[in-house]
Amino acid sequence: MAETLVRHIRGISIFERRAGKGPPTVVLHGGPGAHHDYLLPAMDALARGRTLVYYDQRGGGRSPVDRSIAVGWREQVADLEALRAVWGIDRLTLLGYSWGGLLAVLYATEFPSRVSELALVAPAPAWRAAREEFEQAFAERNRDPTLEAERRALRESGLGVRDPDFYRQRLFELSVAAYFYDRNRARDLTPFRVTNRTEHEVWASLGDYDLRPRLAQLAIPALVLHGEHDAIPTAASRTLAQALDAEFHLLPNCGHAPFIEAFEQFVALLDDFLPLNNQDEASHGRAADTI
C-alpha cells in the first residue's frame, strides 16, 4: 500500500508518494512541469526490497505554486536538497527519467557528496545543442502524415460530444505517440499534463547550458538506459554515460518510455543496480541472473 503526504519546504508544499519497504530510491519524474503519476503503475515494479520515494516537483501536478514563485532549475535542485534534509538521508540514490535524469545530474553537480547512485533512464541531454537536436527530431516525428491524419479524423469524429472520456484518452495517446517505437503502446502510458509555465521557465533558466565539463569530476556509480528509437539522440546518452564512467544500455525496439516498451529489461537492469535489502536479494534474485 502506497503512502502519500505533503512536505512543506522553502515556503511551498510538495506532494510525496512512497511505495515499498527498504533502502530509499528517490524517483524524479520528467517534464519539466509534469508529475509522477504517469510513471505508474510500471515504476512500482521496482518497489520490492526498497522504498520508492516519488514527489511532484514544484510547479507541477499536486505541487502547484503561485505564478510569482520561481520554478527554474536552481529552485528544483534546492527543493531536492531541502527534501533530502527533511528525509534525513545522508546520500541519495536517484532514479531520474527524461527531464528527471537531467535534474538528477544537475543535483549531483551541485551536491556531489550527497549522491550515492545515479540511475538515468532516457535522460534529457546534458547540453543545449543535443536538446535542440531532440526537439527537431520530435517535431519531425509529430508531422508524420499518418499521425496528422489520425488527429484530424478524431477532431472531426464528433466523439468529443458523444464520448468525451474516450475522446480525451485518444487525444492524449496521439499527443504522445511520437515518443514510442510502437505507437500503439501510447495507450499504456498513464495520461498526464504539463504545466507550461514551469516547463518554459526551467528550460529558459538553463540557457545555453553544457554540463559535460563537470561530469568527469563526479565519482558516482551510475547507470544509463536509452531506447534505440528515442528521439533524444543516442549520442547524447552515450556521451553522458562515458563522462560518468557509467554502465550504458541501448534498448532495442524502444522509444522514450523504457518502463513501457522494454519493461522486463528496465526492471531487471534497475533491480540489479539500485540498493536493495540484503535479505530480499536471495528471495527474488538479482537481475544479472535473469538477463
RATA-V817620 format. One record per pair of residues at least 24 apart in sequence whose ideal C-beta (glycine too) atoms are under 6 Angstrom apart, sorted by the first residue. I is the first residue (numbers start at 1). J is the second residue. Records with the same first field share a line. If there is no record, write none. Layout:
# RATA-V817620
I: J / J
This chain:
# RATA-V817620
7: 86
9: 82
10: 82
12: 58 / 65
14: 55 / 63
15: 56 / 62 / 63
16: 55
17: 54
18: 51 / 53
19: 44 / 47 / 52
20: 47 / 50 / 51 / 52
21: 51
22: 49 / 50 / 51 / 277
23: 50 / 275
24: 51 / 53
25: 50 / 52 / 93 / 95 / 274
26: 53 / 92 / 94
27: 52 / 54 / 95
28: 96 / 100 / 103 / 104
29: 100
30: 97 / 98 / 99 / 100
31: 60 / 99 / 194
32: 99 / 198 / 199 / 202
33: 59 / 60 / 194 / 195 / 198 / 199
34: 60 / 192 / 194
35: 60 / 61
37: 190 / 192
38: 190 / 192
40: 190
42: 259
43: 259
45: 267
46: 270
48: 284
49: 276 / 277 / 280
50: 276
59: 195 / 198
60: 195 / 198
71: 198 / 201
72: 201 / 202 / 205
73: 106 / 202 / 205 / 206
76: 103
77: 106 / 107 / 110
80: 107
81: 111
91: 116
93: 117 / 275
94: 118
95: 119
96: 120
97: 121
98: 122 / 124
99: 124
108: 218
109: 214
112: 218
115: 220
117: 221
118: 220 / 222
119: 223 / 270 / 273
120: 224
121: 225 / 258
122: 230 / 256
125: 236
126: 211 / 240
127: 210 / 212
128: 208 / 209
130: 233 / 236
133: 233
134: 231 / 232
137: 231
138: 178 / 231
141: 178
142: 178
147: 177
150: 174
179: 255 / 256
180: 255
181: 229 / 253 / 254 / 255 / 261
185: 260 / 261
188: 260
212: 243
215: 243 / 244
216: 243
222: 246
223: 247 / 273
224: 248
225: 249 / 258
226: 250
227: 251 / 254 / 255 / 258
228: 252
229: 255
230: 255 / 256
